[in-house]
């Protein structure tokens, strides 16, 4: 077996299962799961219908590059959303959800023959796929801590110049998981300057980009920032997904866009990898990318939940509104693991310990004594969870 498999740590939800081993929640309190970022709003009927209408496509092998209509729909959405003029033939590649693509992109990109051990940098806390992708590509992860006292900004000083010179890939996530932090133009300028100085590739994970609260101020995207700063797409790719935007996580549909040189090689890798999107999913994805009305309705549901519930959670936990996304990143009065276990044991509410989403680096685990709360369930369920959490904290 690949020896790098032994470097993989248990996934956060497996660690949560182990944490809850032997615990039986009280009867009479229905479970409220706020631990996983799985959208619970209804899948739009027109997307379901588009999937059904195109089941005949199951008789055909899909093309890895995707059908022209899908790439054109993505290009149209990128123009409307970011004012980008992407070439559907060379700068867009449909993928089976951003998770699959983030992982496989590192496998295609990392060059272990350049002399020194390749490094992959990412935020900390972070989406664990970044770490796993680094290890399986023969690289080592390096973490840029994001701390509340610094407004969750990436700490570029965490790495020495020598380490930066070994970085081949930088993952960034905006809006961030789990903090909800959105990178501004000044942040992107600093990232681009580092990339120019040291020559690494930037992978911008933007799967939460369509969950935000102010319609007049959508989150800035990586390719959009490059355009505003007068740059091209060199050494820059963005990853996006329909999962959160359109409430279709089971479709596994997203795209990668940006540097055509990188995407040409990534397409070659994917042709052998055998991960083409099924034809019915491609057709349903065209329908989803071509419609914004359902996205506006989806955001309105989250906006209502946060307006009602964020103050209720904040009355018990040290938390505030995120810039975007559907997470609350909440400081706990006791250790995050003890908080999560005792809350589950007494009140049958499931939250994710923040230490499971981070690594000890530079003298601290920046996820320790935080929990991630995903406001993905209904307003009523989330409200019930807020009441139970308040009751739990009052009894500590």
TORKOL-4160 file (C-alpha; in steps of 0.2 Angstrom, whole numbers, padded with zeros to 4 digits, m for minus):
396
<pt num="1" X="0000" Y="0000" Z="0000"/>
<pt num="2" X="0005" Y="0018" Z="m0002"/>
<pt num="3" X="0015" Y="0022" Z="0013"/>
<pt num="4" X="0008" Y="0039" Z="0014"/>
<pt num="5" X="m0009" Y="0032" Z="0019"/>
<pt num="6" X="m0002" Y="0030" Z="0037"/>
<pt num="7" X="0000" Y="0049" Z="0038"/>
<pt num="8" X="m0018" Y="0052" Z="0036"/>
<pt num="9" X="m0027" Y="0056" Z="0052"/>
<pt num="10" X="m0045" Y="0051" Z="0056"/>
<pt num="11" X="m0058" Y="0062" Z="0048"/>
<pt num="12" X="m0067" Y="0074" Z="0060"/>
<pt num="13" X="m0083" Y="0065" Z="0060"/>
<pt num="14" X="m0074" Y="0048" Z="0064"/>
<pt num="15" X="m0066" Y="0057" Z="0078"/>
<pt num="16" X="m0083" Y="0063" Z="0083"/>
<pt num="17" X="m0090" Y="0046" Z="0083"/>
<pt num="18" X="m0076" Y="0040" Z="0094"/>
<pt num="19" X="m0079" Y="0055" Z="0106"/>
<pt num="20" X="m0097" Y="0050" Z="0108"/>
<pt num="21" X="m0094" Y="0031" Z="0110"/>
<pt num="22" X="m0103" Y="0024" Z="0125"/>
<pt num="23" X="m0114" Y="0040" Z="0126"/>
<pt num="24" X="m0133" Y="0038" Z="0126"/>
<pt num="25" X="m0143" Y="0054" Z="0124"/>
<pt num="26" X="m0158" Y="0057" Z="0135"/>
<pt num="27" X="m0175" Y="0050" Z="0128"/>
<pt num="28" X="m0188" Y="0062" Z="0123"/>
<pt num="29" X="m0176" Y="0075" Z="0115"/>
<pt num="30" X="m0175" Y="0073" Z="0096"/>
<pt num="31" X="m0157" Y="0074" Z="0089"/>
<pt num="32" X="m0152" Y="0090" Z="0082"/>
<pt num="33" X="m0137" Y="0088" Z="0071"/>
<pt num="34" X="m0127" Y="0104" Z="0068"/>
<pt num="35" X="m0110" Y="0096" Z="0065"/>
<pt num="36" X="m0110" Y="0093" Z="0047"/>
<pt num="37" X="m0110" Y="0106" Z="0033"/>
<pt num="38" X="m0123" Y="0097" Z="0023"/>
<pt num="39" X="m0137" Y="0108" Z="0016"/>
<pt num="40" X="m0154" Y="0103" Z="0022"/>
<pt num="41" X="m0165" Y="0115" Z="0012"/>
<pt num="42" X="m0175" Y="0107" Z="m0002"/>
<pt num="43" X="m0167" Y="0103" Z="m0019"/>
<pt num="44" X="m0176" Y="0114" Z="m0032"/>
<pt num="45" X="m0189" Y="0105" Z="m0041"/>
<pt num="46" X="m0183" Y="0111" Z="m0058"/>
<pt num="47" X="m0166" Y="0103" Z="m0055"/>
<pt num="48" X="m0174" Y="0087" Z="m0050"/>
<pt num="49" X="m0184" Y="0087" Z="m0066"/>
<pt num="50" X="m0169" Y="0091" Z="m0077"/>
<pt num="51" X="m0161" Y="0076" Z="m0069"/>
<pt num="52" X="m0176" Y="0065" Z="m0073"/>
<pt num="53" X="m0178" Y="0072" Z="m0091"/>
<pt num="54" X="m0160" Y="0067" Z="m0095"/>
<pt num="55" X="m0159" Y="0049" Z="m0088"/>
<pt num="56" X="m0157" Y="0043" Z="m0106"/>
<pt num="57" X="m0139" Y="0050" Z="m0105"/>
<pt num="58" X="m0135" Y="0035" Z="m0094"/>
<pt num="59" X="m0133" Y="0025" Z="m0110"/>
<pt num="60" X="m0118" Y="0035" Z="m0115"/>
<pt num="61" X="m0100" Y="0037" Z="m0108"/>
<pt num="62" X="m0097" Y="0055" Z="m0102"/>
<pt num="63" X="m0083" Y="0066" Z="m0108"/>
<pt num="64" X="m0071" Y="0071" Z="m0095"/>
<pt num="65" X="m0071" Y="0089" Z="m0102"/>
<pt num="66" X="m0090" Y="0090" Z="m0100"/>
<pt num="67" X="m0103" Y="0095" Z="m0113"/>
<pt num="68" X="m0101" Y="0112" Z="m0121"/>
<pt num="69" X="m0117" Y="0118" Z="m0114"/>
<pt num="70" X="m0111" Y="0115" Z="m0096"/>
<pt num="71" X="m0095" Y="0124" Z="m0098"/>
<pt num="72" X="m0104" Y="0138" Z="m0107"/>
<pt num="73" X="m0117" Y="0139" Z="m0092"/>
<pt num="74" X="m0103" Y="0140" Z="m0080"/>
<pt num="75" X="m0094" Y="0154" Z="m0090"/>
<pt num="76" X="m0111" Y="0164" Z="m0091"/>
<pt num="77" X="m0113" Y="0162" Z="m0072"/>
<pt num="78" X="m0095" Y="0168" Z="m0069"/>
<pt num="79" X="m0098" Y="0183" Z="m0080"/>
<pt num="80" X="m0114" Y="0187" Z="m0071"/>
<pt num="81" X="m0106" Y="0184" Z="m0053"/>
<pt num="82" X="m0088" Y="0190" Z="m0055"/>
<pt num="83" X="m0088" Y="0199" Z="m0072"/>
<pt num="84" X="m0075" Y="0186" Z="m0078"/>
<pt num="85" X="m0073" Y="0182" Z="m0096"/>
<pt num="86" X="m0068" Y="0164" Z="m0095"/>
<pt num="87" X="m0064" Y="0154" Z="m0111"/>
<pt num="88" X="m0076" Y="0138" Z="m0109"/>
<pt num="89" X="m0064" Y="0128" Z="m0120"/>
<pt num="90" X="m0048" Y="0131" Z="m0110"/>
<pt num="91" X="m0052" Y="0139" Z="m0093"/>
<pt num="92" X="m0066" Y="0129" Z="m0086"/>
<pt num="93" X="m0067" Y="0111" Z="m0081"/>
<pt num="94" X="m0082" Y="0102" Z="m0074"/>
<pt num="95" X="m0078" Y="0091" Z="m0059"/>
<pt num="96" X="m0088" Y="0079" Z="m0047"/>
<pt num="97" X="m0089" Y="0092" Z="m0033"/>
<pt num="98" X="m0075" Y="0103" Z="m0026"/>
<pt num="99" X="m0069" Y="0090" Z="m0013"/>
<pt num="100" X="m0064" Y="0077" Z="m0027"/>
<pt num="101" X="m0056" Y="0091" Z="m0037"/>
<pt num="102" X="m0046" Y="0099" Z="m0023"/>
<pt num="103" X="m0039" Y="0082" Z="m0018"/>
<pt num="104" X="m0035" Y="0076" Z="m0036"/>
<pt num="105" X="m0028" Y="0093" Z="m0041"/>
<pt num="106" X="m0014" Y="0091" Z="m0028"/>
<pt num="107" X="m0010" Y="0074" Z="m0035"/>
<pt num="108" X="m0008" Y="0081" Z="m0053"/>
<pt num="109" X="0002" Y="0096" Z="m0047"/>
<pt num="110" X="0014" Y="0091" Z="m0034"/>
<pt num="111" X="0032" Y="0088" Z="m0041"/>
<pt num="112" X="0042" Y="0077" Z="m0028"/>
<pt num="113" X="0057" Y="0077" Z="m0039"/>
<pt num="114" X="0062" Y="0096" Z="m0037"/>
<pt num="115" X="0075" Y="0092" Z="m0024"/>
<pt num="116" X="0068" Y="0097" Z="m0007"/>
<pt num="117" X="0052" Y="0090" Z="0001"/>
<pt num="118" X="0037" Y="0099" Z="m0007"/>
<pt num="119" X="0026" Y="0108" Z="0005"/>
<pt num="120" X="0008" Y="0112" Z="0004"/>
<pt num="121" X="0002" Y="0127" Z="0014"/>
<pt num="122" X="m0016" Y="0130" Z="0020"/>
<pt num="123" X="m0026" Y="0139" Z="0033"/>
<pt num="124" X="m0027" Y="0132" Z="0051"/>
<pt num="125" X="m0041" Y="0127" Z="0055"/>
<pt num="126" X="m0045" Y="0120" Z="0038"/>
<pt num="127" X="m0054" Y="0108" Z="0027"/>
<pt num="128" X="m0045" Y="0091" Z="0030"/>
<pt num="129" X="m0045" Y="0087" Z="0012"/>
<pt num="130" X="m0030" Y="0099" Z="0010"/>
<pt num="131" X="m0020" Y="0089" Z="0022"/>
<pt num="132" X="m0024" Y="0072" Z="0015"/>
<pt num="133" X="m0021" Y="0079" Z="m0003"/>
<pt num="134" X="m0004" Y="0085" Z="0003"/>
<pt num="135" X="0002" Y="0068" Z="0011"/>
<pt num="136" X="m0005" Y="0057" Z="m0003"/>
<pt num="137" X="0005" Y="0068" Z="m0016"/>
<pt num="138" X="0021" Y="0065" Z="m0007"/>
<pt num="139" X="0021" Y="0082" Z="0001"/>
<pt num="140" X="0021" Y="0089" Z="0019"/>
<pt num="141" X="0007" Y="0101" Z="0025"/>
<pt num="142" X="0011" Y="0118" Z="0033"/>
<pt num="143" X="m0002" Y="0128" Z="0042"/>
<pt num="144" X="m0006" Y="0147" Z="0042"/>
<pt num="145" X="m0015" Y="0150" Z="0059"/>
<pt num="146" X="m0030" Y="0160" Z="0058"/>
<pt num="147" X="m0034" Y="0167" Z="0076"/>
<pt num="148" X="m0049" Y="0178" Z="0082"/>
<pt num="149" X="m0037" Y="0191" Z="0089"/>
<pt num="150" X="m0031" Y="0194" Z="0071"/>
<pt num="151" X="m0049" Y="0194" Z="0064"/>
<pt num="152" X="m0045" Y="0176" Z="0057"/>
<pt num="153" X="m0033" Y="0183" Z="0044"/>
<pt num="154" X="m0020" Y="0171" Z="0037"/>
<pt num="155" X="m0003" Y="0173" Z="0046"/>
<pt num="156" X="0009" Y="0172" Z="0032"/>
<pt num="157" X="0023" Y="0175" Z="0045"/>
<pt num="158" X="0020" Y="0157" Z="0051"/>
<pt num="159" X="0032" Y="0151" Z="0038"/>
<pt num="160" X="0050" Y="0155" Z="0036"/>
<pt num="161" X="0057" Y="0161" Z="0019"/>
<pt num="162" X="0065" Y="0144" Z="0017"/>
<pt num="163" X="0048" Y="0135" Z="0019"/>
<pt num="164" X="0039" Y="0147" Z="0007"/>
<pt num="165" X="0053" Y="0142" Z="m0006"/>
<pt num="166" X="0047" Y="0124" Z="m0004"/>
<pt num="167" X="0029" Y="0128" Z="m0005"/>
<pt num="168" X="0022" Y="0121" Z="m0022"/>
<pt num="169" X="0003" Y="0124" Z="m0018"/>
<pt num="170" X="m0007" Y="0135" Z="m0007"/>
<pt num="171" X="m0025" Y="0131" Z="m0002"/>
<pt num="172" X="m0035" Y="0146" Z="0003"/>
<pt num="173" X="m0054" Y="0145" Z="0007"/>
<pt num="174" X="m0065" Y="0160" Z="0006"/>
<pt num="175" X="m0078" Y="0161" Z="0013"/>
<pt num="176" X="m0068" Y="0151" Z="0026"/>
<pt num="177" X="m0073" Y="0134" Z="0034"/>
<pt num="178" X="m0075" Y="0135" Z="0048"/>
<pt num="179" X="m0073" Y="0154" Z="0052"/>
<pt num="180" X="m0083" Y="0161" Z="0038"/>
<pt num="181" X="m0069" Y="0174" Z="0035"/>
<pt num="182" X="m0070" Y="0182" Z="0018"/>
<pt num="183" X="m0053" Y="0187" Z="0010"/>
<pt num="184" X="m0053" Y="0205" Z="0004"/>
<pt num="185" X="m0043" Y="0213" Z="m0010"/>
<pt num="186" X="m0028" Y="0217" Z="0002"/>
<pt num="187" X="m0027" Y="0199" Z="0007"/>
<pt num="188" X="m0027" Y="0193" Z="m0011"/>
<pt num="189" X="m0014" Y="0206" Z="m0015"/>
<pt num="190" X="m0003" Y="0199" Z="m0002"/>
<pt num="191" X="m0006" Y="0181" Z="m0008"/>
<pt num="192" X="m0002" Y="0186" Z="m0026"/>
<pt num="193" X="0014" Y="0194" Z="m0020"/>
<pt num="194" X="0020" Y="0178" Z="m0011"/>
<pt num="195" X="0015" Y="0168" Z="m0026"/>
<pt num="196" X="0025" Y="0179" Z="m0037"/>
<pt num="197" X="0040" Y="0178" Z="m0026"/>
<pt num="198" X="0041" Y="0160" Z="m0023"/>
<pt num="199" X="0032" Y="0153" Z="m0038"/>
<pt num="200" X="0018" Y="0142" Z="m0030"/>
<pt num="201" X="0001" Y="0138" Z="m0037"/>
<pt num="202" X="m0015" Y="0145" Z="m0028"/>
<pt num="203" X="m0030" Y="0134" Z="m0026"/>
<pt num="204" X="m0045" Y="0145" Z="m0021"/>
<pt num="205" X="m0059" Y="0135" Z="m0013"/>
<pt num="206" X="m0075" Y="0145" Z="m0015"/>
<pt num="207" X="m0088" Y="0132" Z="m0012"/>
<pt num="208" X="m0097" Y="0144" Z="0001"/>
<pt num="209" X="m0096" Y="0159" Z="m0010"/>
<pt num="210" X="m0115" Y="0160" Z="m0013"/>
<pt num="211" X="m0120" Y="0159" Z="0005"/>
<pt num="212" X="m0119" Y="0177" Z="0011"/>
<pt num="213" X="m0130" Y="0190" Z="0020"/>
<pt num="214" X="m0129" Y="0207" Z="0010"/>
<pt num="215" X="m0135" Y="0206" Z="m0008"/>
<pt num="216" X="m0125" Y="0222" Z="m0012"/>
<pt num="217" X="m0108" Y="0214" Z="m0006"/>
<pt num="218" X="m0105" Y="0196" Z="m0012"/>
<pt num="219" X="m0089" Y="0188" Z="m0007"/>
<pt num="220" X="m0074" Y="0192" Z="m0018"/>
<pt num="221" X="m0067" Y="0178" Z="m0028"/>
<pt num="222" X="m0049" Y="0174" Z="m0032"/>
<pt num="223" X="m0051" Y="0176" Z="m0051"/>
<pt num="224" X="m0061" Y="0192" Z="m0048"/>
<pt num="225" X="m0047" Y="0199" Z="m0036"/>
<pt num="226" X="m0034" Y="0195" Z="m0050"/>
<pt num="227" X="m0044" Y="0205" Z="m0062"/>
<pt num="228" X="m0046" Y="0219" Z="m0051"/>
<pt num="229" X="m0028" Y="0220" Z="m0048"/>
<pt num="230" X="m0024" Y="0219" Z="m0066"/>
<pt num="231" X="m0017" Y="0201" Z="m0066"/>
<pt num="232" X="m0020" Y="0186" Z="m0077"/>
<pt num="233" X="m0024" Y="0169" Z="m0071"/>
<pt num="234" X="m0006" Y="0162" Z="m0070"/>
<pt num="235" X="m0004" Y="0150" Z="m0056"/>
<pt num="236" X="m0022" Y="0152" Z="m0050"/>
<pt num="237" X="m0037" Y="0141" Z="m0050"/>
<pt num="238" X="m0054" Y="0142" Z="m0041"/>
<pt num="239" X="m0065" Y="0128" Z="m0036"/>
<pt num="240" X="m0084" Y="0130" Z="m0035"/>
<pt num="241" X="m0098" Y="0119" Z="m0032"/>
<pt num="242" X="m0117" Y="0118" Z="m0033"/>
<pt num="243" X="m0119" Y="0108" Z="m0017"/>
<pt num="244" X="m0122" Y="0123" Z="m0005"/>
<pt num="245" X="m0128" Y="0136" Z="m0019"/>
<pt num="246" X="m0141" Y="0124" Z="m0025"/>
<pt num="247" X="m0144" Y="0112" Z="m0011"/>
<pt num="248" X="m0138" Y="0097" Z="m0022"/>
<pt num="249" X="m0124" Y="0089" Z="m0012"/>
<pt num="250" X="m0129" Y="0072" Z="m0019"/>
<pt num="251" X="m0126" Y="0077" Z="m0037"/>
<pt num="252" X="m0107" Y="0080" Z="m0034"/>
<pt num="253" X="m0106" Y="0094" Z="m0046"/>
<pt num="254" X="m0094" Y="0108" Z="m0047"/>
<pt num="255" X="m0080" Y="0116" Z="m0058"/>
<pt num="256" X="m0062" Y="0122" Z="m0058"/>
<pt num="257" X="m0058" Y="0137" Z="m0068"/>
<pt num="258" X="m0042" Y="0148" Z="m0071"/>
<pt num="259" X="m0025" Y="0145" Z="m0078"/>
<pt num="260" X="m0027" Y="0136" Z="m0094"/>
<pt num="261" X="m0010" Y="0129" Z="m0094"/>
<pt num="262" X="m0013" Y="0120" Z="m0077"/>
<pt num="263" X="m0031" Y="0115" Z="m0082"/>
<pt num="264" X="m0024" Y="0107" Z="m0098"/>
<pt num="265" X="m0013" Y="0096" Z="m0088"/>
<pt num="266" X="m0026" Y="0093" Z="m0075"/>
<pt num="267" X="m0038" Y="0087" Z="m0089"/>
<pt num="268" X="m0025" Y="0075" Z="m0094"/>
<pt num="269" X="m0024" Y="0068" Z="m0077"/>
<pt num="270" X="m0043" Y="0067" Z="m0075"/>
<pt num="271" X="m0044" Y="0058" Z="m0092"/>
<pt num="272" X="m0034" Y="0043" Z="m0084"/>
<pt num="273" X="m0042" Y="0046" Z="m0067"/>
<pt num="274" X="m0059" Y="0041" Z="m0074"/>
<pt num="275" X="m0070" Y="0054" Z="m0065"/>
<pt num="276" X="m0081" Y="0062" Z="m0079"/>
<pt num="277" X="m0097" Y="0069" Z="m0073"/>
<pt num="278" X="m0113" Y="0058" Z="m0078"/>
<pt num="279" X="m0123" Y="0065" Z="m0092"/>
<pt num="280" X="m0139" Y="0067" Z="m0082"/>
<pt num="281" X="m0129" Y="0077" Z="m0069"/>
<pt num="282" X="m0121" Y="0088" Z="m0082"/>
<pt num="283" X="m0139" Y="0092" Z="m0089"/>
<pt num="284" X="m0146" Y="0096" Z="m0072"/>
<pt num="285" X="m0130" Y="0106" Z="m0068"/>
<pt num="286" X="m0133" Y="0117" Z="m0084"/>
<pt num="287" X="m0151" Y="0121" Z="m0077"/>
<pt num="288" X="m0144" Y="0125" Z="m0060"/>
<pt num="289" X="m0130" Y="0137" Z="m0066"/>
<pt num="290" X="m0142" Y="0145" Z="m0078"/>
<pt num="291" X="m0154" Y="0150" Z="m0064"/>
<pt num="292" X="m0152" Y="0163" Z="m0050"/>
<pt num="293" X="m0169" Y="0164" Z="m0042"/>
<pt num="294" X="m0167" Y="0148" Z="m0032"/>
<pt num="295" X="m0151" Y="0154" Z="m0026"/>
<pt num="296" X="m0158" Y="0171" Z="m0020"/>
<pt num="297" X="m0172" Y="0161" Z="m0011"/>
<pt num="298" X="m0159" Y="0150" Z="m0003"/>
<pt num="299" X="m0149" Y="0165" Z="0004"/>
<pt num="300" X="m0165" Y="0172" Z="0011"/>
<pt num="301" X="m0168" Y="0157" Z="0021"/>
<pt num="302" X="m0150" Y="0157" Z="0028"/>
<pt num="303" X="m0152" Y="0176" Z="0031"/>
<pt num="304" X="m0168" Y="0174" Z="0041"/>
<pt num="305" X="m0160" Y="0160" Z="0052"/>
<pt num="306" X="m0144" Y="0170" Z="0056"/>
<pt num="307" X="m0154" Y="0186" Z="0060"/>
<pt num="308" X="m0165" Y="0176" Z="0072"/>
<pt num="309" X="m0153" Y="0164" Z="0079"/>
<pt num="310" X="m0136" Y="0172" Z="0079"/>
<pt num="311" X="m0141" Y="0183" Z="0094"/>
<pt num="312" X="m0148" Y="0168" Z="0103"/>
<pt num="313" X="m0132" Y="0158" Z="0101"/>
<pt num="314" X="m0122" Y="0173" Z="0106"/>
<pt num="315" X="m0131" Y="0175" Z="0122"/>
<pt num="316" X="m0123" Y="0158" Z="0128"/>
<pt num="317" X="m0107" Y="0157" Z="0117"/>
<pt num="318" X="m0094" Y="0169" Z="0112"/>
<pt num="319" X="m0099" Y="0170" Z="0094"/>
<pt num="320" X="m0103" Y="0184" Z="0081"/>
<pt num="321" X="m0109" Y="0184" Z="0064"/>
<pt num="322" X="m0097" Y="0177" Z="0051"/>
<pt num="323" X="m0093" Y="0187" Z="0035"/>
<pt num="324" X="m0102" Y="0173" Z="0025"/>
<pt num="325" X="m0106" Y="0154" Z="0025"/>
<pt num="326" X="m0118" Y="0145" Z="0036"/>
<pt num="327" X="m0107" Y="0142" Z="0051"/>
<pt num="328" X="m0105" Y="0149" Z="0068"/>
<pt num="329" X="m0087" Y="0148" Z="0075"/>
<pt num="330" X="m0091" Y="0148" Z="0094"/>
<pt num="331" X="m0079" Y="0149" Z="0108"/>
<pt num="332" X="m0083" Y="0137" Z="0122"/>
<pt num="333" X="m0083" Y="0140" Z="0141"/>
<pt num="334" X="m0074" Y="0123" Z="0143"/>
<pt num="335" X="m0064" Y="0112" Z="0132"/>
<pt num="336" X="m0072" Y="0110" Z="0115"/>
<pt num="337" X="m0072" Y="0091" Z="0116"/>
<pt num="338" X="m0079" Y="0091" Z="0133"/>
<pt num="339" X="m0092" Y="0103" Z="0128"/>
<pt num="340" X="m0097" Y="0093" Z="0113"/>
<pt num="341" X="m0098" Y="0077" Z="0122"/>
<pt num="342" X="m0108" Y="0084" Z="0137"/>
<pt num="343" X="m0120" Y="0093" Z="0126"/>
<pt num="344" X="m0124" Y="0077" Z="0116"/>
<pt num="345" X="m0125" Y="0067" Z="0132"/>
<pt num="346" X="m0137" Y="0079" Z="0141"/>
<pt num="347" X="m0147" Y="0088" Z="0126"/>
<pt num="348" X="m0144" Y="0077" Z="0111"/>
<pt num="349" X="m0137" Y="0092" Z="0101"/>
<pt num="350" X="m0122" Y="0088" Z="0090"/>
<pt num="351" X="m0109" Y="0101" Z="0086"/>
<pt num="352" X="m0091" Y="0098" Z="0080"/>
<pt num="353" X="m0076" Y="0102" Z="0091"/>
<pt num="354" X="m0065" Y="0115" Z="0083"/>
<pt num="355" X="m0049" Y="0105" Z="0088"/>
<pt num="356" X="m0054" Y="0092" Z="0076"/>
<pt num="357" X="m0053" Y="0104" Z="0062"/>
<pt num="358" X="m0036" Y="0111" Z="0066"/>
<pt num="359" X="m0018" Y="0105" Z="0070"/>
<pt num="360" X="m0006" Y="0110" Z="0083"/>
<pt num="361" X="0005" Y="0122" Z="0074"/>
<pt num="362" X="0016" Y="0137" Z="0080"/>
<pt num="363" X="0013" Y="0133" Z="0098"/>
<pt num="364" X="m0006" Y="0132" Z="0097"/>
<pt num="365" X="m0021" Y="0123" Z="0091"/>
<pt num="366" X="m0031" Y="0137" Z="0084"/>
<pt num="367" X="m0047" Y="0127" Z="0084"/>
<pt num="368" X="m0046" Y="0122" Z="0103"/>
<pt num="369" X="m0060" Y="0128" Z="0114"/>
<pt num="370" X="m0071" Y="0132" Z="0099"/>
<pt num="371" X="m0085" Y="0122" Z="0091"/>
<pt num="372" X="m0092" Y="0123" Z="0073"/>
<pt num="373" X="m0111" Y="0125" Z="0072"/>
<pt num="374" X="m0119" Y="0122" Z="0055"/>
<pt num="375" X="m0135" Y="0131" Z="0054"/>
<pt num="376" X="m0141" Y="0120" Z="0040"/>
<pt num="377" X="m0157" Y="0112" Z="0048"/>
<pt num="378" X="m0174" Y="0121" Z="0049"/>
<pt num="379" X="m0176" Y="0137" Z="0058"/>
<pt num="380" X="m0187" Y="0128" Z="0071"/>
<pt num="381" X="m0173" Y="0114" Z="0074"/>
<pt num="382" X="m0159" Y="0127" Z="0075"/>
<pt num="383" X="m0170" Y="0137" Z="0087"/>
<pt num="384" X="m0173" Y="0122" Z="0098"/>
<pt num="385" X="m0154" Y="0118" Z="0098"/>
<pt num="386" X="m0150" Y="0136" Z="0103"/>
<pt num="387" X="m0162" Y="0134" Z="0118"/>
<pt num="388" X="m0154" Y="0118" Z="0123"/>
<pt num="389" X="m0137" Y="0125" Z="0122"/>
<pt num="390" X="m0142" Y="0140" Z="0133"/>
<pt num="391" X="m0149" Y="0128" Z="0146"/>
<pt num="392" X="m0134" Y="0118" Z="0145"/>
<pt num="393" X="m0122" Y="0132" Z="0148"/>
<pt num="394" X="m0133" Y="0139" Z="0162"/>
<pt num="395" X="m0130" Y="0123" Z="0171"/>
<pt num="396" X="m0111" Y="0122" Z="0169"/>
